[in-house]
Amino acid sequence: MDTSSALPPHGGDDRLPTTIEVLVVGAGQAGVAMSEHLSAQGIAHLVVERDRIAERWRTGRWDSLVANGPAWHDRFPGLELPGVHPDGFATKDQMADYFEAYAARIAAPVRTGVEVLRVRRLEGRAGFAVETTAGPVEARYVVAATGPFQRPVIPAIVPSTAGIEQLHSAAYRNPEQLPAGGVLVVGAGSSGVQIAAELRRAGRDVHLSVGPHDRPPRSYRGRDFVWWLGVLDKWDAATPPAGAKHVTIAVSGAGGGRTVDFRELAASGITLVGRTTSYADGLLHVADDLRATIDRGDASYLSILREADAYVERNGIDLPPEPEAHVLGDEPACVTHPARELDLAAEGIASIVWATGYGADYSWLQVDALDDAGRPAHRRGVSTEPGIYFLGLPWQSRRGSSFVWGVWHDARHVADHIAIQRAYLAYASDADHPAAPPHASLAGAGAIGTEH
Ligand SMILES: Cc1cc2nc3c(=O)[nH]c(=O)nc-3n(C[C@H](O)[C@H](O)[C@H](O)COP(=O)(O)OP(=O)(O)OC[C@H]3O[C@@H](n4cnc5c(N)ncnc54)[C@H](O)[C@@H]3O)c2cc1C
């Protein structure tokens, strides 16, 4: 392995080297995984991170967040999560500590406190000119590992002049942070349902505006849903289900992990409403879609149970039957007779938490790797601009791509691709260099025929 340019983890603001073979932007789990696979290929690289390693796990989430997947699953292959039972759910700080420890363990050459400001193509030769807060660097290859969830998105529905506190789930930390009074949580993916439940437990009046979601069983027949999605080959699905660009999975590891059930949320006192559509004069309008949305979520839940049963039967596996899991309770009144509008003042709603997802910001990446809408143009992370790669994108190669274990596998593919390209470039024919040493070998790139 060529470690000649492997720099020790660094916290300072020293200048960067003037050239580097591969520059990885971002030291979240994606950047750390990328470093491991580049090192395994013997490829010199540097990871630059504007904050700290795994900063988004450390400070970009609410206080009580635990991982959505159990510790045996939501980790990299090379290291277990210390201090967490394999079937338990790591806290966000344990996750951040884990990636820090992992980076140290693999001696990842990370420079923290360095932001990449701009990447442009070099003129007349391969590679990229990179401007950073620690000076310029030329990189032959650049991997954008800046996260699947970069820029919080709040739909332009309630104006800031409406006199109500509004924040994105990315800025939510705990119930005490919000002004006294009721809360409307918009969005019922993993973030929205967990935040709504926490606010309700804290004694708040809570409305939850529910959009399309899948809600797998937390566990079924003694196996966690992450296992079922694995054996049923759903993590590896290459594209979202037809008709859905991205369907949120409503799942939670909170409280030891329980199936997200909107009936239970309603029974706890949360008022469910449909998708938030518009606002005028203190009135928030919601779509007439709540029942259909809940029914679709139930259908996704039941279909996993059926597929799981079929899998058990087909493979003759001894897992305890769980017929009661197929029985759904009655739909609550807020679902059978849903509100179509909310008078925020009359309902006592003093704040809105928008758990409405994230967008991307690649304005720093000034190369031909983005589509007209500014989204990555790529195939499994290999962009349309030769030499530029993405890692950690939602659905980069499969459903699991933005999750801890999935990004590790995508990183291997990206590193393989870089290694293969380097092997081609290392080729020298006898005509080029009559006295040249043996020809470059693609097999030596460790990549041809490697599938995962
Ligand atoms: C609330 C929430 C809970 C989640 N729970 C789970 C879970 O339980 N299990 C799971 O597998 N996944 C989970 N995920 C999904 C995913 O694992 C995380 O989003 C994870 O943080 C993604 O890692 P990443 O390295 O791809 O991106 P990030 O963690 O976002 O890291 C990207 C890094 O790039 C840095 N960066 C950005 N721009 C620049 C720049 N220009 N220059 C230098 N540095 C830059 C950022 O500071 C950041 O540290 C969750 C996501 C959310 C939002």
The ligand as a MOL file (V3000), in Angstrom:
LIG
                    3D

  0  0  0     0  0            999 V3000
M  V30 BEGIN CTAB
M  V30 COUNTS 53 58 0 0 0
M  V30 BEGIN ATOM
M  V30 1 C -32.0600 12.3810 11.2560 0
M  V30 2 C -31.2640 11.3630 10.4890 0
M  V30 3 C -31.0810 10.0980 11.0450 0
M  V30 4 C -30.3570 9.1360 10.3370 0
M  V30 5 N -30.2010 7.9120 10.9010 0
M  V30 6 C -29.5310 6.9620 10.2240 0
M  V30 7 C -29.3440 5.6620 10.7880 0
M  V30 8 O -29.7900 5.3980 11.8720 0
M  V30 9 N -28.6670 4.7360 10.0840 0
M  V30 10 C -28.1380 5.0180 8.8600 0
M  V30 11 O -27.5190 4.1350 8.2620 0
M  V30 12 N -28.3040 6.2270 8.3000 0
M  V30 13 C -28.9800 7.2030 8.9470 0
M  V30 14 N -29.1410 8.4370 8.3780 0
M  V30 15 C -28.6590 8.6440 7.0030 0
M  V30 16 C -27.1320 8.8560 6.8810 0
M  V30 17 O -26.4840 7.7800 7.4810 0
M  V30 18 C -26.6760 10.1430 7.4720 0
M  V30 19 O -27.3390 11.2050 6.8290 0
M  V30 20 C -25.1580 10.3570 7.3630 0
M  V30 21 O -24.7940 11.5110 8.0890 0
M  V30 22 C -24.6790 10.5150 5.9310 0
M  V30 23 O -23.2630 10.4470 5.9190 0
M  V30 24 P -22.3830 11.1360 4.7890 0
M  V30 25 O -20.9650 10.9650 5.1360 0
M  V30 26 O -22.8360 10.6610 3.4510 0
M  V30 27 O -22.8040 12.6700 4.8790 0
M  V30 28 P -22.6370 13.6790 6.0920 0
M  V30 29 O -22.6860 13.0210 7.4020 0
M  V30 30 O -23.6130 14.7630 5.8140 0
M  V30 31 O -21.1450 14.2040 5.9000 0
M  V30 32 C -20.7670 15.0980 4.8800 0
M  V30 33 C -19.6660 15.9750 5.4290 0
M  V30 34 O -19.2030 16.8230 4.3840 0
M  V30 35 C -18.8260 18.0610 4.9580 0
M  V30 36 N -18.8260 19.0470 3.8930 0
M  V30 37 C -19.8940 19.4760 3.1570 0
M  V30 38 N -19.5070 20.3880 2.2560 0
M  V30 39 C -18.1750 20.5400 2.3930 0
M  V30 40 C -17.1960 21.3450 1.7270 0
M  V30 41 N -17.5270 22.1620 0.7190 0
M  V30 42 N -15.9080 21.2530 2.1310 0
M  V30 43 C -15.5480 20.4160 3.1610 0
M  V30 44 N -16.4500 19.6450 3.8180 0
M  V30 45 C -17.7350 19.6980 3.4310 0
M  V30 46 C -19.8650 18.2930 6.0280 0
M  V30 47 O -19.4020 19.1780 7.0320 0
M  V30 48 C -20.1230 16.8780 6.5630 0
M  V30 49 O -19.3670 16.5960 7.7080 0
M  V30 50 C -29.8280 9.4420 9.0590 0
M  V30 51 C -30.0150 10.7190 8.5190 0
M  V30 52 C -30.7330 11.6760 9.2280 0
M  V30 53 C -30.9400 13.0400 8.6270 0
M  V30 END ATOM
M  V30 BEGIN BOND
M  V30 1 1 1 2
M  V30 2 1 2 3
M  V30 3 2 2 52
M  V30 4 2 3 4
M  V30 5 1 4 5
M  V30 6 1 4 50
M  V30 7 2 5 6
M  V30 8 1 6 7
M  V30 9 1 6 13
M  V30 10 2 7 8
M  V30 11 1 7 9
M  V30 12 1 9 10
M  V30 13 2 10 11
M  V30 14 1 10 12
M  V30 15 2 12 13
M  V30 16 1 13 14
M  V30 17 1 14 15
M  V30 18 1 14 50
M  V30 19 1 15 16
M  V30 20 1 16 17
M  V30 21 1 16 18
M  V30 22 1 18 19
M  V30 23 1 18 20
M  V30 24 1 20 21
M  V30 25 1 20 22
M  V30 26 1 22 23
M  V30 27 1 23 24
M  V30 28 2 24 25
M  V30 29 1 24 26
M  V30 30 1 24 27
M  V30 31 1 27 28
M  V30 32 2 28 29
M  V30 33 1 28 30
M  V30 34 1 28 31
M  V30 35 1 31 32
M  V30 36 1 32 33
M  V30 37 1 33 34
M  V30 38 1 33 48
M  V30 39 1 34 35
M  V30 40 1 35 36
M  V30 41 1 35 46
M  V30 42 1 36 37
M  V30 43 1 36 45
M  V30 44 2 37 38
M  V30 45 1 38 39
M  V30 46 1 39 40
M  V30 47 2 39 45
M  V30 48 1 40 41
M  V30 49 2 40 42
M  V30 50 1 42 43
M  V30 51 2 43 44
M  V30 52 1 44 45
M  V30 53 1 46 47
M  V30 54 1 46 48
M  V30 55 1 48 49
M  V30 56 2 50 51
M  V30 57 1 51 52
M  V30 58 1 52 53
M  V30 END BOND
M  V30 END CTAB
M  END
